Amino acid sequence: MSDAPSAGALTKAPADPSKGSLRILQLYPREMNIYGDYGNVLVLKQRLAWRGYGAEILEHNAGDAFPDDVDLIVGGGGQDSGQVVIQDDLQAIASTLRRLAEDGTPMLLICGLYQLFGNFFRTQDGTVIPGIGVLDLETRGGTERLIGNVVARSDEFGEIHGYENHSGQTFLGDGLRPLATVLKGAGNNAEEHHEGARYRNIVGSYLHGSLLPKNPAIADFLLRTAAERKFGAFEDDGVDDSLAELAREHAAARPR
């Protein structure tokens, strides 16, 4: 059972958030919400609340009208069957997503939606699921499943921790740079020691677990970018991340 809100649900912002509210959209929580990906949305909401901002949490499922005035987009992972279910709807909203991406809307794309924001995903049986071309990457289903804890190093976000579980092997085009260099684990594929991708204000990654609770620097990048675009500034009084640091220490110590 999904831990996301029911279809069409909207979690209202506080009645009078002192610094304003951000509209956070989760894409396809019915089919693309495995390995705790909805936890990324909860982290964004809580880190806003700690700083005096509100959050409106919206969702878009297949067949829904795409909402207006979105400040931040989050997409999660799903099985190949889930990607097939959403592909027609994703293609229908592709031009909107491309426009938002090029305009600088911050986005977090995990696993399955990371793949489908690329050019295509060719499954192991040869089925081609077209992507929407926001990210210049392609994914091919492999015979080896890449599973386990990951530690990667990013010049932008420091050390990144997470958990991967995917058979798709993703290769970046010339227009993308990796999110991080893998220190433990596989990442995008079994060959290159790269994890994820960065393009404009988009963060793409294979890391579940959820990603953001153990990686608050990425969460704050997304929030700061969204707030500065909407309000002109991000008023940050600081957050106590000692528990996140403890979680990171434990994650780093776990075997692959």
N, C-alpha and C positions, 0 to 999 in steps of 0.2 A: 504494500500500500504506500502511495506517495505521501511524503510528509509536507508537501506543498499545500497552499490554500486550495480550496475547491475552485473549479473552472469559473473564470470571470470574477473571482473574488478580489476585493481591494481592501488592504489593511490600511485604515485611515491613519493619517498623521495625527500627532497630538493637536488638540484644539487650537493652541496658540504657541507653536514652537517659537522660541525667542529669536531664532536666527533664520527662519524660513524652512522650507521643506524641499526635498529632492524626490522626483518621481523615478522609481527604480522598476524596470520591467524585466521579468523573468520569461525567457522564451521556452515554450513547450514543456512546462513542468510535468505534464502527464507522461510523456514518453521519454523526455530527456532530463531525468532527475534521479540518477542512481549514485551509489556510493556517497550519499550525504551531500549532494551538490546544492540542495536548498539551504544548507548551512552557510553558504557564501552570502546569500541574501540576508540571512539573519545577522551575520557579522556586520554587514554594511549598515543595516538598520540600527544596531546597537551602538556602533562606533559614531554614528551621527547623533544619537540620543545623548551619549556621554558628552558631546560638545554643544548641546543645546539646539541641534537641528532636528527637524522632523523628517519622516520618510513615508511616502505612499508606495506601497508594494503592489504592483500590477502584474498580471500574467497574460501571455498571448499563447493560446492553443490553436490547433488547426481549425480553421473556419471562423475564428474571431476577427473582428475588425481591429486593425492595428491602432493603438491609442495615439492620441496627439501629445505633443509636448513631453517627450521622454528625455530624462537627464542622464540615465545610466542604464546599460543593458547587460544582463547576465544570462548566459546559456550554459547548460550542463551536458552531461554525457548520457548515452543511451546505447542499447544493443543495436545491431545492424537492422533488426526488424523495426525498431522505433524510428530509425533514420528513414526507412522506406515510407513509414506512415506519414511523416511530416514533410517529405520532400516536395510535394506539389504546393503545399501552403508556403513553404519556405521560398520556393521560386516565385510565388505570387507577391511576396513582400520584399523580394530581393532588391528592387530598385530603391525602396525606402531605406533598407539597411545599408546599401552602398552609399546613399546620400548622407545618412547620419554618420557613417564611418569617415567619409571624406571631410565632413564638416567638423570632425574632432570629438564626436560623442564618445565618452569612455565606455569600453566594453570589456567584459571578462568572458572568455569562451573556453569551455572545458571539454576535452576529449571529443565526443561525437559532434558537437556544434563547432568546435575548433576545426575538425575535419571538413564539415560541410560549408564553412565560410571560405574554404579553399576552392580549387577548381573542380576537383572530382574526388570520389572515393571508389576505387575499384576493389570489390570484395574478393575474397579468395576464390570464389566460384566464377569469377569473371563478370559479375553484375557491376555495372557502372552507375553509381548514384551521383548525379551532377551536383556540383557545389554552386555557390552564388558569386564566387570570384572576388570577394572582398579582400581575401588574403591570397597572395601568389604562392600557393603550395598545392601539392597533390599527395594523396594517400593511397597506398596499395595494401590490400590484405595479405598478411604473411602467414607462414606455417608455424612460426614461433610466437607464442603469446608472451608479452613482456609484462611481468608481474613483480611487484615488490616495492619496498620503500626506496625513495629517491632523495638524494641530496644534490643540489646543483648550486652553482655560483653565478650571480648576476652582478655586473658592475653597477647597475641601477638600483637593485633591491637587496643586495647582500646575499646571504645564504638562503636558499629556498628549499623547503621541506614538503614532501607529499608522498602520495602512493599512486602508482600506475597499475593499470590492468587493461591492456589493449593488444589486439593482434594487428591493427592497422599500423603501417609504417609510413611516417610523414616526412616529406622532403621539401625544403623551402626553396622558393625561387629567388632570383637575384634581388627582388624588391623588398625582401624581408631580412631582418636580423634575428638570431635566436634570442629567446628570453634569457637563457642561462646556459652555462657549460656544466655537463653532468660530472659529478664527482663519484656518485654511487648510483647505480641503476642504468637504465637505457635511455629514456627520454623519447625524442621524436622517432628514432629508429635504432636498429641494432648496430649501426655503422659509424655514426658521426659524432656521438657524444654531445649532442645539442638537445636542449629541452625547450619546447614551446616556441613562441614567436612574438615579436613586437612590431607593430605598425601603427603609426600615428598614436592615438590614445587607446589602442586595443592591446590587451594581453591575452594571448592564446596559450593553452597549456594542456598537457595530458594528466596533470596531477589532481587527484581527488583527495578526499580524506576528512573534511572539506579542505580546500586549499587555503582560504583566507584566515581561519582561526590561528593557524601556525605561521602565517605570513602577513602580519599586520602592515608591513611596508607596502605591499601590493594593494591591500584594502585602502590604505590612506592615499595612495596615488590616485586610485579611481575616485574616491570621495573628494579629494582636493581639486582634481581636474573638473569634476562635475560642478562643484560649488563655485569655483572661480569662473567658470563659463556662465553660470546662472546669476550669481550675486556679485561677481567681481572680486571676491576674496573668500578665503576659507579661514575662519577664525578658529584656531586650534589652541586650546588651553592645555593640551597634553593629555595622554591617557596612560594609565598604569598597565604596562604590558608584561608584568612579571610572570603571570600565569602563562601567557603565550610563549615567553622565553623558556619556561620550564617545559612546556609541551615540545618546543623545538629541541631541547636537550635530550628528552626522552626519545623523540623521533629519530634523532641522529644516531642514538646508541642502539637502535633496533637493527637486527640483521636484515639483509636484503630480502 
